[in-house]
Amino acid sequence: MKYRTTVSLVFLLLVSIPTGAQNKTVTPRPIDHPRPSSPEEKAEQNGPEINLPEEMRVKMEIERAEMEHRKFVDDVTHLSDLSMEVSKGYHDRGAISSADFKKLANMEKIAKRILNHAGGKGDDSEATSDLALETAIDQMSSAAADIKKSVMAQSRYVVSATLIASSNQIIRLTKFIRRAVRK
C-alpha cells in the first residue's frame, strides 16, 4: 500500500509540474553584452589582439603621419601645376577650354582637401563677383604659388593661416571662373 501511495504521489507531482510551468508567462531577457572597460578589451572586441610594443606603435604613427604629409605636399604641388596650366592656357588662347574647365573643378577639390588638412573651414563669401576673368585667373595662380611656397618652407607641424586663407581664395576664385565661363 505504501508503494502505491508513493507511486501515485510521484505521479501527481510529475503531472502538476509541467502544467504549472505552462501557466507562467516568461519574458525573454535581453542579451547582455558586457561593455569593454579597458583598451585591451576594446581591442579584443574589434579584432584580433595585437600586442605591439609602445615603441613600434609610435614609429608606425610617425610613419603614417609622414606619409599623410607627403600626400599633402603632392596635392599642393598638383594644385600649383594645374593653376599654372590654366593660367598659361588662358593667356595663350584668351579663353578657358573645356580641359581647363575640368582642371578648375579638380583644383577646387584639391583646395578643399588642403583646407581640411590645414584645419580650416570653407568660406562661402562671394567677394569675387566684380573681378575680370583675367584678374581672377592671375589671383588664383598667385594663391596657388603662395600655398606651395608656404608648405615647402614649413614642417608638417605648422598650421598656417596663410595656407587656409589662400585655399579659401582658390575655392572662391575657381567657382567664380567656372560661373563666368558658363555665362
C-alpha positions in Angstrom: 0.0 0.0 0.0 2.8 2.3 0.8 4.3 1.5 -2.5 1.0 2.5 -4.3 0.7 5.7 -2.4 4.3 6.7 -3.1 3.9 5.9 -6.9 0.7 7.9 -7.1 2.2 10.8 -5.2 5.2 10.9 -7.5 2.8 10.6 -10.5 0.8 13.6 -9.2 3.9 15.7 -8.7 5.2 14.9 -12.2 1.8 15.8 -13.8 1.5 19.0 -11.8 5.0 20.5 -12.5 4.6 20.9 -16.3 1.1 22.3 -16.0 2.3 24.9 -13.5 5.1 25.9 -15.8 2.7 26.4 -18.7 0.6 28.9 -16.8 3.5 31.3 -16.1 4.4 33.8 -18.8 8.1 34.1 -19.4 9.5 37.2 -20.9 12.8 36.8 -22.7 15.7 38.6 -21.1 17.7 40.9 -23.4 21.1 39.6 -24.2 23.5 41.4 -22.0 26.8 42.3 -23.9 29.3 43.4 -21.4 30.8 46.8 -22.3 34.6 46.9 -22.6 36.1 48.8 -19.8 39.7 48.8 -20.8 41.6 49.5 -24.0 42.6 45.8 -24.2 39.0 44.7 -24.0 38.1 47.2 -26.7 40.9 45.9 -29.0 39.8 42.4 -28.3 36.2 43.1 -29.5 37.4 45.0 -32.6 39.6 42.3 -33.9 42.5 40.0 -33.1 44.5 41.1 -30.2 47.8 42.7 -31.3 50.3 43.4 -28.6 52.8 45.8 -30.2 55.5 47.4 -28.1 54.9 51.1 -27.4 58.0 52.0 -29.4 56.7 50.2 -32.5 53.3 51.8 -32.2 54.9 55.2 -32.0 57.1 54.5 -35.1 54.0 53.4 -37.0 52.1 56.5 -36.1 55.0 58.7 -37.1 55.4 56.8 -40.4 51.6 57.2 -41.1 51.8 61.0 -40.3 54.8 61.4 -42.7 53.0 59.5 -45.5 49.9 61.7 -45.0 52.2 64.8 -45.2 53.8 63.5 -48.4 50.3 63.1 -49.9 49.5 66.6 -48.7 52.7 68.0 -50.4 51.8 66.1 -53.6 48.3 67.7 -53.5 49.9 71.2 -53.1 52.3 70.5 -56.0 49.5 69.2 -58.2 47.3 72.3 -57.3 50.2 74.6 -58.3 50.8 72.8 -61.6 47.1 72.8 -62.5 46.9 76.5 -61.7 49.9 77.3 -63.9 48.5 75.2 -66.8 45.1 77.0 -66.6 46.8 80.4 -66.4 49.1 79.7 -69.3 46.3 78.2 -71.4 44.1 81.3 -70.8 46.9 83.7 -71.6 47.8 81.8 -74.8 44.2 81.3 -76.1 42.4 84.2 -74.5 39.7 81.7 -73.3 39.1 78.8 -70.9 39.0 75.5 -72.8 36.9 72.5 -71.7 40.1 70.8 -70.4 40.8 73.9 -68.3 37.3 73.8 -67.0 37.9 70.3 -65.8 41.2 71.4 -64.2 39.4 74.2 -62.4 36.9 71.6 -60.9 39.9 69.4 -59.9 41.6 72.4 -58.4 38.6 73.2 -56.2 38.6 69.6 -54.9 42.3 69.7 -54.1 42.0 73.1 -52.5 39.2 71.7 -50.2 41.4 68.8 -49.2 44.3 71.2 -48.4 41.9 73.3 -46.4 40.6 70.3 -44.4 44.2 69.1 -43.8 45.2 72.5 -42.6 42.3 72.6 -40.2 40.4 75.4 -41.9 36.7 75.8 -42.7 35.2 76.8 -46.0 34.4 80.4 -46.6 31.2 80.8 -48.5 31.6 84.5 -49.3 31.1 85.7 -52.8 33.5 88.7 -52.8 34.9 87.9 -56.3 31.9 88.9 -58.4 33.4 92.2 -59.7 36.6 90.8 -61.0 37.7 90.5 -64.6 38.3 86.9 -65.7 42.0 87.6 -66.4 42.4 89.1 -62.9 40.7 86.2 -61.2 43.0 83.7 -63.0 46.1 85.6 -62.1 45.0 85.8 -58.4 44.2 82.1 -58.4 47.6 81.3 -59.8 49.2 83.6 -57.2 47.3 82.0 -54.4 48.4 78.5 -55.5 52.0 79.7 -55.7 51.7 81.1 -52.1 50.3 77.8 -50.9 53.2 75.9 -52.4 55.8 78.3 -51.1 54.2 78.2 -47.6 54.1 74.3 -47.5 57.6 73.9 -48.8 59.0 76.3 -46.3 57.3 74.8 -43.2 57.3 71.4 -41.4 54.2 69.3 -41.1 53.7 70.5 -37.6 52.9 74.1 -38.5 49.3 75.3 -39.1 49.4 78.3 -41.3 46.7 81.0 -41.5 48.1 81.9 -44.9 47.5 78.4 -46.2 43.9 78.4 -45.0 43.2 81.9 -46.5 44.9 81.0 -49.8 42.9 77.8 -50.0 39.7 79.6 -49.4 40.7 82.2 -52.0 41.3 79.4 -54.6 38.0 77.8 -53.9 36.2 81.1 -54.3 38.1 82.0 -57.5 37.6 78.6 -59.2 33.9 78.8 -58.5 33.8 82.4 -59.9 35.8 81.5 -63.0 33.7 78.4 -63.7 30.5 80.5 -63.4 31.9 83.2 -65.6 32.8 80.7 -68.3 29.4 79.2 -68.3 27.7 82.5 -69.0 
